[in-house]
Amino acid sequence: MAERRRFAKKYCKYSAMKLDGIDYKDLDLLKISMSERGKIMPRRLTGTSKRMQEEVEVAIKRARHMALVPYIVNTHNMAESAYARS
């Protein structure tokens, strides 16, 4: 019988940092929960707790509205990061 793979247990990175809240202006913190295309990653992939995931979603949506983070990323030029500032 084949051996089962053992994956590392996922944990909330935000709770490990002992954060009270997530600010929409802190882009380095928001990058943890965003894909390279700028999409919000789900809890099942990141391991984020429910409360922090809700705060992350609100913060990312506010950052998008304030034009700190793009809504969409040009897929033709993927050499640059979605978070590169000009």
CORMOTA-V439295 format. One record per helix or strand of 2 or more residues. SS is the DSSP state (H for helix, E for strand). FROM is the first residue (numbers start at 0). TO is the last residue. If there is no record, write none. Layout:
BEGIN
ss->SS from->FROM to->TO
ss->SS from->FROM to->TO
END
This chain:
BEGIN
ss->H from->12 to->15
ss->H from->26 to->32
ss->H from->42 to->45
ss->H from->49 to->64
END
